[in-house]
Amino acid sequence: MPQPYSADLRERVLVAYEHGEGTQVAIAHRFRVSPATVCNWVRQARQNGRRRPKPHRGGPAGRLGPAELALLQDLVAETNDARLDEYAERLFALTGKRVSRPVMCRTLQRLKLRPKKIYGPAVRRKRVVSDWVSDGSHQSIRPLGGA
Protein backbone atom coordinates (compact mmCIF):
# COMPACT_ATOMS: atom_id res chain seq x y z
CA MET A 1 0.00 0.00 0.00
CA PRO A 2 1.45 3.40 -0.91
CA GLN A 3 2.31 5.80 1.88
CA PRO A 4 0.40 9.07 2.25
CA TYR A 5 2.06 12.33 1.30
CA SER A 6 3.83 14.09 4.15
CA ALA A 7 2.24 17.06 5.89
CA ASP A 8 5.36 19.06 4.99
CA LEU A 9 4.84 18.44 1.26
CA ARG A 10 1.20 19.45 1.53
CA GLU A 11 2.16 22.67 3.30
CA ARG A 12 4.84 23.53 0.71
CA VAL A 13 2.36 22.96 -2.14
CA LEU A 14 -0.27 25.16 -0.47
CA VAL A 15 2.25 27.93 0.24
CA ALA A 16 3.47 27.85 -3.37
CA TYR A 17 -0.11 28.11 -4.64
CA GLU A 18 -1.01 30.92 -2.23
CA HIS A 19 2.09 32.91 -3.26
CA GLY A 20 1.05 32.59 -6.91
CA GLU A 21 4.10 30.62 -7.99
CA GLY A 22 2.17 29.06 -10.85
CA THR A 23 -1.01 27.28 -11.80
CA GLN A 24 -2.15 24.15 -10.01
CA VAL A 25 -0.84 22.04 -12.89
CA ALA A 26 2.58 23.76 -12.82
CA ILE A 27 2.83 23.35 -9.05
CA ALA A 28 1.81 19.70 -9.37
CA HIS A 29 4.62 19.08 -11.87
CA ARG A 30 7.11 20.97 -9.71
CA PHE A 31 6.32 18.91 -6.58
CA ARG A 32 5.68 15.70 -8.55
CA VAL A 33 2.13 15.13 -7.42
CA SER A 34 -1.09 14.81 -9.36
CA PRO A 35 -2.88 18.00 -10.40
CA ALA A 36 -6.02 16.54 -8.81
CA THR A 37 -4.12 16.24 -5.51
CA VAL A 38 -3.18 19.92 -5.62
CA CYS A 39 -6.78 20.80 -6.48
CA ASN A 40 -8.09 18.74 -3.54
CA TRP A 41 -5.59 20.22 -1.08
CA VAL A 42 -6.42 23.78 -2.17
CA ARG A 43 -10.16 23.08 -1.93
CA GLN A 44 -9.82 21.59 1.55
CA ALA A 45 -7.76 24.55 2.74
CA ARG A 46 -10.33 27.00 1.34
CA GLN A 47 -13.50 25.27 2.54
CA ASN A 48 -12.46 23.76 5.86
CA GLY A 49 -9.23 25.58 6.67
CA ARG A 50 -7.63 22.14 6.89
CA ARG A 51 -3.97 22.08 5.92
CA ARG A 52 -3.19 18.64 7.29
CA PRO A 53 -4.67 15.24 6.41
CA LYS A 54 -7.40 13.79 8.57
CA PRO A 55 -6.17 11.21 11.06
CA HIS A 56 -6.58 7.58 10.09
CA ARG A 57 -9.83 6.16 11.42
CA GLY A 58 -8.66 2.55 11.76
CA GLY A 59 -11.25 0.90 9.53
CA PRO A 60 -14.50 -0.79 10.51
CA ALA A 61 -14.90 -2.48 13.86
CA GLY A 62 -14.18 -6.19 13.98
CA ARG A 63 -17.02 -8.64 13.61
CA LEU A 64 -15.91 -10.74 16.56
CA GLY A 65 -16.10 -9.23 20.02
CA PRO A 66 -14.14 -10.17 23.15
CA ALA A 67 -16.56 -12.99 24.04
CA GLU A 68 -16.24 -14.58 20.58
CA LEU A 69 -12.44 -14.20 20.62
CA ALA A 70 -12.25 -15.95 24.00
CA LEU A 71 -14.47 -18.72 22.65
CA LEU A 72 -12.23 -19.07 19.60
CA GLN A 73 -9.17 -19.38 21.85
CA ASP A 74 -10.93 -22.17 23.73
CA LEU A 75 -11.80 -23.92 20.45
CA VAL A 76 -8.19 -23.83 19.30
CA ALA A 77 -6.95 -25.04 22.68
CA GLU A 78 -9.48 -27.90 22.54
CA THR A 79 -8.74 -29.07 19.02
CA ASN A 80 -5.81 -27.47 17.28
CA ASP A 81 -5.98 -29.78 14.28
CA ALA A 82 -9.08 -28.25 12.68
CA ARG A 83 -9.12 -26.34 9.40
CA LEU A 84 -10.08 -22.69 9.16
CA ASP A 85 -13.49 -23.63 7.70
CA GLU A 86 -14.12 -25.95 10.64
CA TYR A 87 -13.28 -23.24 13.16
CA ALA A 88 -15.59 -20.84 11.33
CA GLU A 89 -18.45 -23.37 11.34
CA ARG A 90 -17.98 -24.20 15.03
CA LEU A 91 -17.91 -20.52 15.91
CA PHE A 92 -21.06 -19.95 13.85
CA ALA A 93 -22.82 -22.83 15.60
CA LEU A 94 -21.94 -21.42 19.02
CA THR A 95 -22.36 -17.66 18.42
CA GLY A 96 -24.40 -17.20 15.24
CA LYS A 97 -21.70 -14.98 13.74
CA ARG A 98 -20.37 -16.16 10.39
CA VAL A 99 -16.84 -15.28 9.31
CA SER A 100 -14.91 -16.16 6.17
CA ARG A 101 -11.70 -18.18 5.95
CA PRO A 102 -9.50 -15.09 5.45
CA VAL A 103 -11.06 -13.38 8.46
CA MET A 104 -10.55 -16.52 10.53
CA CYS A 105 -6.92 -16.71 9.40
CA ARG A 106 -6.22 -13.06 10.27
CA THR A 107 -8.00 -13.43 13.62
CA LEU A 108 -5.92 -16.45 14.57
CA GLN A 109 -2.75 -14.60 13.54
CA ARG A 110 -3.75 -11.54 15.57
CA LEU A 111 -4.39 -13.76 18.61
CA LYS A 112 -1.03 -15.47 17.97
CA LEU A 113 -2.74 -18.86 17.79
CA ARG A 114 -1.13 -21.44 15.53
CA PRO A 115 -3.29 -24.45 14.86
CA LYS A 116 -1.70 -27.53 13.28
CA LYS A 117 -1.38 -27.52 9.53
CA ILE A 118 -3.64 -30.16 8.05
CA TYR A 119 -3.25 -30.70 4.35
CA GLY A 120 -6.32 -31.62 2.39
CA PRO A 121 -6.53 -33.74 -0.74
CA ALA A 122 -5.52 -30.77 -2.92
CA VAL A 123 -2.00 -30.70 -1.44
CA ARG A 124 0.10 -33.65 -2.54
CA ARG A 125 3.70 -34.36 -1.92
CA LYS A 126 5.88 -35.31 -4.89
CA ARG A 127 6.66 -39.00 -4.79
CA VAL A 128 9.71 -40.45 -6.43
CA VAL A 129 10.04 -43.97 -7.87
CA SER A 130 13.38 -45.65 -8.29
CA ASP A 131 14.21 -48.14 -10.99
CA TRP A 132 16.54 -50.83 -9.75
CA VAL A 133 18.69 -53.12 -11.84
CA SER A 134 18.49 -56.84 -11.02
CA ASP A 135 21.86 -56.81 -9.26
CA GLY A 136 20.60 -54.21 -6.75
CA SER A 137 22.45 -51.17 -8.08
CA HIS A 138 20.50 -47.96 -8.62
CA GLN A 139 19.79 -47.05 -12.26
CA SER A 140 17.68 -43.87 -12.27
CA ILE A 141 15.20 -41.80 -10.31
CA ARG A 142 12.18 -40.25 -11.97
CA PRO A 143 8.97 -38.61 -10.71
CA LEU A 144 5.95 -40.86 -10.35
CA GLY A 145 3.61 -40.70 -13.34
CA GLY A 146 6.17 -40.60 -16.13
CA ALA A 147 8.36 -37.90 -17.64
N, C-alpha and C positions, 0 to 999 in steps of 0.2 A: 504494500500500500504506500503511495507516495506521501511524503511528509508535507504538512501545511507550510505556507510561506511564513517567514519570520515577521514578527511585529515591527522590527526595524525596517525591513524592506517595504512593508505597507506604509509606514510613516514617511520614508524617503520618497515614495511614489506620490503620496498625497501632497507633500511639501513641494515637490517639483511641479505638480499640476497647479497648485494654488499660486505659485510664483510665476506662472505662465511660461514655463520653460518648453512648451510645445503642446501639440494636440495629445489627446489620449493615446492615439495610435503611435505617435512618435515616442511618448514616454514609455509605452509598453515595449517597444523595440529596444529602447535604451536600457531598461531594467530587465529585459528578457522575460516578460510575462505576457499573458494574453491580453489583447485589447479589452475583451469582455471583463477580465479581472480588474483592470484599471477602472472601467466604467462602474462595476459593482462597488469597488472601494470608494469611489467618489460619491456615488449615490448614497451609500450607507453613512458616509461622513456628513453629507448634506441633510439627509432626512432625520437620522437618529443621533447625529453627533458622535457616532461610534467610530473610533480610529483603530481599534484593536479587534481581533476576532472574538466571537463568542466562545465561552469556555465549552469544552467537550461535555456532552450530557451523559455519556456512558452507555447509551443504547437502551433498548427496552429491558424491563425487569425480567428476571429469569422465571421460567414456568414452574420450576420446582422450588418450594419453600423449604425452610429449615426442617420441618417435620418429614417431608418427602426425602430430603437428603439424608437424614438420620436413618430412615427406613432403607434407603438404598445401601448405605454403609452396612447395615445389618444383613441385607440380602447378599452382598459380596462376601461378608465374613462367613455367612452360612455355607454358601456354595460359590466358590470362586472359579468354577470351571464352566460357567454358563456363557453363552454368547450374548452379544449386545442386544439382539432381538429378544432373547429370553428374559434378560433383565427388564427391558422395556415392557414386555407383556406382564411379567410378575408385578411390576410397579403399577401398571394400569389396573390389574385385577385388585390390588390392595387400595389404591388411592383414587382411581377414576381419571387420572391425568395421563394422557398419551404423549409420549415423546418419540422422536425419530432416532434412528441409529446414530447419526452424527451428533445429535444433542446428548445422547447417552454416552458416547465416546468422550466428548468434551467435558461432560460432568464428572465422569470417572477420573479423567486427567486432572481436573481442577481439585478434586478431593484427594488426589494422589493415591488412588486405588488402582491396583494392577491385577486384574483377574488373569487366570491362566489363559494362554493362547490355545484355542481349540481350532484345529483346521477342519474345514468341511470338505465335502467331496470335490469342490472346485480346485482345491490346492493339492497338487500331487507332487511328490518328490520324484526326481529323475532316477530311474533305476538303470543299472548297467548290467549287461550280460557278458560273460566271458566265454570265449571259445577255447576249448582245451584240446590239445593234440593227444593222441592215444597214449603217448609215453608220459603224460602228466605235465609237460612244459606248456607255458602260456603262449598262445598264438596272437590273439588280438582282443581288444576291448571295444565294444560298440554300444551305442544306446539301444535300449529295448525298442522294438518296433521298426527296425530297419535303419537304413541310411548309414 
